[in-house]
Amino acid sequence: MSSLRRVLTGLIFAFVAMLSVSATAGAVTLTSTTGTLTGSCTDSSSVPEELIQTGSTGGVSYTVPAGGGVITSWSFNTGGATPGETYTLIVVDPSGGGYTVVASDTETVPSSPPAIETYTLATPIAAQAGDLIGVATQPGTNPACAFYLPGASADSVAVTTGSLTAGASLTPLGANTQLLANISVNLVQSEDAAITQTSTESSVTTGGTNAFLLSVSSTSALAPVAVTDSVPSGLAIDSVVASSGSCTTSGQIISCTGVNPPATIAVIVDASQAGQFTNNATVAATISDPDSANNSSSATLQVTSPVSATTSPAAVVATIRWSSLAKLPLSEARAVIRDLGLKVGKVTHKHSKSILKGEVISTSALTGHLVDVGATVSIVASSGKPAPKHH
């Protein structure tokens, strides 16, 4: 059993791929970059100072709307900015009468900045309805440099100071009006989360072990999702391995939270009795999901009684639904094949630019196809990157 668990853990991380983040459908833009910096850009402050937009006229909103969302990028009007200075996007929670930092992102003005500098967040910021968008300047820089004067509009701004670390409370220094932050954020308010699953074996005998592989995806991969798996009675939960998030088990129900798509969750079960069992899994996005049709998935496992002495073994052929062994070390791949009741066939080597030397490139068994127990599986392994060409 420990060998299967070790192998599945390796498989899970081999399945995970990076997704790029960009503006998507269901996104809204908050704030404005139409103005330029104003005021003197030096003061005696030795700590960051923040300007938080608490109210605005003229149709420009700095408040996260109902439903919340995920900030994927932000833009800054660099007109009047000094190269090398830092400016920070801040998201604060104003509940309770104060300002608590939700998250922040600090960027440095480049030597030759464009008029509007846009920063894509490596880690998107989850914001709740009612959170406020603001900006902070580096110590010694007048925070008014991060704002512009929009005319006669009666905008309300809170001036604060304090750490930009998430969870920190900001200390109010005063208030101002007729200022408007010259930053904007791209707030994605929907995420199409989806789940599919496969069973590593289509049938086992009682006492056998099987794994349901849950593949969690998302169109934007911006916010963590929650996964619930209902394992049918008759299958005993042995263990759960997830590539991200944390999972707990209560009876036959597995609950996983903080799952970051794309992710794979392996539910390893022992077949305690004969019958046909269907495993059901669902995924729930933490922000609005426009399509619920792909939020659930099921897979069926047939459990049979052991072959009796009067039954010809040749009449019973077990099959395995094949999963990719790509990027597994060759020694582990051989162990997987043998653990699944298969034979290791010919091992060949070829150069690869993306697969490390000694790792599996491919196998003769194709991902998703059924393979009979006892069949032979050949392996193509990497011999490393090709030698550089000399001119």
Summary of the structure (lengths in Angstrom):
residues: 391
radius of gyration: 27.8
end to end distance: 53.0
largest distance: 94.2
contacts: 1273
relative contact order: 0.16
helix: 9%
strand: 48%
